[in-house]
Each structure stands twice: as C-alpha cells, then as structure tokens.
Amino acid sequence: MRNLVDPADDPSVDDGHRRGRILWALASCMIEKGYQATTISDIAREARVSKTVVYAHFRDKEQCLLELYSRANDNVLTRVRQAQEKAREAGLPWRDRLREGIGAYLETLATGPEVAWAALVEVQAAGRTALALRRSMMDRYVDLLCEVADGLADEHPDEVRPVDRDLVLAAVGGINEIMLARVERGEAEKIRQDAGVATAAVVGLLERR
C-alpha cells in the first residue's frame, strides 16, 4: 500500500520515488518506536538514503510526518468518494451504498498498517500543527459523509432523515475509535472486519423509524 503515500506520479514533486521511500520509511519507523523516538538517521537508514537526501526533501521530521499524513488521507478520501460514486451508479440500495463508502475507508487503512498507525496514533503526538491537520482531515471526511447523507435523504425521504453535522461527526468519531482499538492491539489488517459495525452506526443515525 505504498501508493497511499508515494508521490511518484505527482508532477510537482522532483524525485518522487525517493521521496515516497522516505515517507514510507517514517511510517515504518513509527510503528516500531514511535514518532518522538524516531530520528532522521532512522528514517534515512530505513529508506536506504543518506541524511542529506532526507533533508533535501524535508526540512525536518515534522514536515515529513505532515506530508505522510496529508497524502495518505487525500488518497483514502479519493477512494471513498470513488467507491461511493460507483455504488450510486450501480443503483445499490442506500444502506449498501453507505457500506461501500465506509468499507472503502476501512479497507484502505487495513491494507497499510504502518499508515494506519501514523494516521490514528502518531499524528496525535506530533504537536499543534499535526493536530490542526488531523482536525482538517477529519472535517473533510465528515463533510463527505454529510454530502452522501444529504443526497440519500433527498432520494429516499421516507426512509432517510436529514441529520445535523455534529451527529455525523459523533458517528465518525466512534468509527475512528473502533479503528484505533484495532491498531493499538496490532490488528490493523483486521480493520476491514469492522465495516458492518461502522455501517450499522451510520445507518442507525440516518434511517427513519
């Protein structure tokens, strides 16, 4: 799942393959020893480059983490949106459409345990800038889910009720807590197994009774 963070296809990035290796090296180091204990030397060793090369790409460890987190989340949200659109075009029932989108979210993180650890655990130990970025990324996912929920309420007014954004945020927070528990137990690859529970939480929020 290196392509979650690999900027090799980004025309704005010089030497994208090597930059991607550095990002992935940070993720690998953090899952072993944590963000605070990881050094530039550790990253360089894991990426099989010199410290000079690391510094040519990143000002410091924090900048490296911020890009790792941003690229990973951008790609996760893209895959969620693609899965949601594919489900809509296929004419799936609304509950199944929700499951496809939420399942894509969990599946993508499950296939990259190192990135899941970075996104769910280490970013919270990296200072105010990282926390602000985490909040921004969380808001983007909540906004996407609100967009989907609003569309379903318009399409199925007898079955789906409009909901406030704060309720969607609460549901997303619960889903993230489920994923965090998996990651903390060293079971990141099993996150995908929680798609049913996560979907049920959102369905329960939206469905009219």
PyMOL commands that set and color helices and strands:
alter all, ss='L'
color gray80, all
select helices_A, chain A and resi 2-4+16-33+40-47+51-57+61-89+94-110+113-120+122-125+128-155+165-184+188-206
alter helices_A, ss='H'
color red, helices_A
deselect
rebuild
show_as cartoon
